[in-house]
Amino acid sequence: MTAPPVSVVVPCHNREKTARRAIQSVLDQSYRNIEVIAVDDASRDNTSNVLATITDPRFSFLTLRANVGAAGARNAGAALAKAQWIAFQDSDDVWHPEKLERQMAELEGSDAVACYCAMTVHQDGIEIGEIPTPTQTRTSGKIADALLADSFISTQTVIIRSDVFAAISGMDANFRALDDWDLMLRVAQKGPIAFVPAPLVDQHMSENSITNDKTKRVFAQIQFLEKHYAKLVAHPRVLALHRNRIAGGLRQLGQPGRAMSHAVKALQTAPGNPRYLAQVLRCLVSYFWMRHRPL
């Protein structure tokens, strides 16, 4: 049997209530020639039983015995993918029916190694924004430098050439958040990225969404800085931006001492920046308040 052009991998962890909806939105794509591979990442609920009820011949799933995280689960599914292109869906989100068709049309005749689209974000059933945001880079082509500064491509919006995904060894499973940022920076270094500006994905934030876990996000930001430090050094303003973000995150997590280290380095890299000076002062206030607060 000839392999389909697109393989879609859906990692699932404790998603008995949303996995079917997410997967059905993939199976209902107007672009029909696909395979869909769900990966149950050692769920403790009824997720595997829900997956077993999906009878579409284009669908299959595997169950992992140990939890490896979303990035590791995506890699496990990608290892089974047969198609020239690989896409990812999150198990609590919904694709618009024309998502793949519009992306494949954008890629036709192109030298792009990946294509992403915009995404609408929903919290508690209410639309709260769009990614990329109006202030973020909405761009295509050679965008590695833009991605070094900011994360604006979410995993469920992207389709990537399978040989490129394999060449960069897939996703870094050491990341438990922001793995999509690390992935797309490395993909962008392999070639141009195409963009469909329409919001073709609805992201539904839930209680156990990784995006909602501030602790994981802050420490993933630190991982990102450390992993890509050699590139960031060549862009001092971007490096300072990363330091300032990390400082703010650590301060909010009640770690003003660690926050201060990053805040000072941000200010040293970009002297005179009022935002970075304000961050240093906020860290100082937080540090002294924690040291001298009444018990």
N, C-alpha and C positions, 0 to 999 in steps of 0.2 A: 504494500500500500504506500502511495506517495505521501510524504510528510506534509502536513498543513503549513502554510506560510508563517503562522503565528502560534506560539505556545503562551498560555497565560497561567502564571503561578499565583496561587492564593494561600498564603500562610494563615493558619487559624489557631488561636489559643483561647479556650474557654469562650467560644463564640456560638453557642447553641442557638441563641436568639437572632443572630444577624447573618450568619454564614450563608444560609440558603439564599437570602435576598441578594447578598453581594455576588454570589456565584451565578444566580439566575440573571442578573444584569449583564454578566459576561456572555452567558449562553444565548441571551436575547439580542446580541449585537447584530446589526444589519450586515456586518462582515462575518459571514457564516463559517468560513473555512479555517477553523481554529481547533486547538486542543486545550483543555482546561485541566490543570493539575492542582488539586488542593493538598495542603500538607497540614495534618493535625499535629501541632507541636506539643504533644503530651498533655492534652487538655484533661482537666479533672471533672469536666461536666459532660454533657451529652453530645458534644460536637461530632464525634465519630459516627454516632448513630444517625445524626442529622445528615451527614455527608453520604452515608450509605443509602439514603432514600432518594438520592439524585440519580436518575436512570438515563440521562442523555448519553448516547454512545461516545460523544466527544469528551466526556468527563471521566476522570479517575482521581483517586486520592490514596495517600499513604499516611500511616500513623507512626510518629516517632515515639520511641519508648522514653526518651529523656528530653526535657525541655532545652532547646538550643537558642531560643530567641528568634525574633522575626527575621533577622538577616540570615541566620543559620538555616531556618526553615525555607527561606527563599532559595538558598543555595541547593538544598536537598531537592526541591522541586525542579530547579533549573537543570540539575544533573540528569533528570529524566526527559527533559524537553527535546523534541525532535525537529523543531522548526528553525527557519533562518532568522526569525525575529522572536524576541521574548519580551513579554509584558508582565506587569505585576498588578494585582488587585489586592486591596486590603479587605479583610473579612467583615468589616462593619460599614463599608462604603458602597456607593452605587454609581455605575457607569451609565451615561446617556447612551441610547441605542446606536448612535452614529459615531461613537468615539473612535473605535478601531478603523472604521471605513475612512474617516477624515484624516486620521494619522497616516494610514497606508497610502492614501492619495497624495499627501504631502511628501512622503518619502519616495514616491515613484519617480524614477529618473534622477534622483538626488544622490549626492555623495555623502549625505549625512549618516552618521553612525547611530543616531538615536533621534527620537521625536517626543516632545512633551506637549501637554495642553494645559490650559488654565483649570482651576478647581474652585468650586464654591464650598465654603466651610459652614457647617451647621452645628450649633450647640443647643441641646435641649429642644430640638425641632425648629429653632429660629436661625435664619441665615445671618451670620455675623461678619462675613467678609469673603474675600477672594484671594487666591494664591495663583500667580504672583500678585502682590498688592500693587496699587497704583504707584507707590513709591519705590517698589522693587524693580529690578531690571526685567523688562519684557523683551527678550531678545533671542536671536537665533544666530547660527554661524559659529564662529570661534569664540566661545564664551567661557573658557577656562578661567580667565582673570576675573570675570564677573562672579563666577561661582566661588572663587577663592574668598571673596568678600562676603557673600551672602548666599543663603540657601533658598532657592525659589523653585526647585523642581522636586515635587513629592513623588515617591515611588509609584503610587497608583495612577499617575498621569503619564508615565513614560513607557516607551517601547524602544528596545535596544537590540542592535544586531547581536545575534548569539555568539558569533566568533569574537566579537569585541568583549562581551561579557566574560567569555572564557579566558581571553588573553589577559585580562586584568584580575583573574582569579576570583571573579564574582564579588559578592558583598563581603565586607570585613565583619565577621561574626563577633569580633571583640566589642563592636559598638552595640549598645543596647538602646540607643536613641541616635538620631541624626545619621543613621547608616545610609540614608538616601543622599545626604549631602556629600559624604565621603565617596559614595559610589559615582555620583554624577560628575564630581570634579575629576575623577580618574577617567571616566568615559569621555569627557570633554577634551581630555588631553590626547585622545585617539583620533579626533576628527570633528567636523562641524555638527551642530545639533539643530534640528528643525523645530519649529514651534507653531502650534495651532492655537491662536489667541482665544478661542471660544472656551467657556467653562463647560467641559464635557464630563466632569466627575463631581459628584456630591460627596464631600467628606462629612461623616457624622461622628462627632466627638462623643465618646462614652466615658464612663467612670474609669475603665481600665485601659483607655487609649494611652499609648506610649507618649503621645504629644502632650498629654496632661500631666505627665510625671516630671515635675520641675527638677527634682534631684538627678534623675537620669539625664535630662537635657543638659544641665550644667556640667556634669562630669563628662558627657559626650563632647561638649564644646572644648573642654580641656584636652580630651583625646585628639580631637580634630587639630587643635593648635600644635600639639606635640608631634603628631604624625606628619603634618604638612609644614612644619616650622621652617624647613629649608626654603620652601617656596615663599612663605610669608615674609621672611627676612628681606627678600628683594622688593617687598611692597610695604614700607614702614607704616604708612597710614592705615593700611588694612590690618597689619599686625596690631597696631594700637587699638583699632576698633574691636578686635577679638579680645584683647586684654580687658578692655573696658566692659564688654558684655559679660565676661567671666567674673569680673570683680562685682558687678551688680548682682549676678546670680548667686555667688557665694555669700554676699552680704545678706541677701534675702533668705538664704538658708541658715543664717545664724552663724556664719563662719567669717567674721570681719577680719580676723588676722590673715587668713589666706587671701581674702578679698583684697586687703591692703597691698599685698605683694603685687598682684596683677594691676591694681589701680595705679600704683607708683610707676610701674614699668610702662603702662600706657602713657602716662604724663611725660615720662622721660623720652619716649619715642616721639611724642607730638607735644613738645613744650608749648605752654600758653593756650592750649585748647581748653575753653571754659568748661565743657562737659566733663572732661577728664579730671580737671581740678576739682569740680564739684563732687565727682565720685570719690576722690581721695578724702575730701572733707566728710562725706557721708560715712565712709568706712571708719574714719577716726572717731566720729561721734558714736557709731555702733560699737566700736571696740571698747571705748571708755565706758559706755553705758553698760555693756555686758560685764566689764571688770568691776564696776562699782554699784551695780543695781542692788537694791535690798533683797535679802533672801526671804 
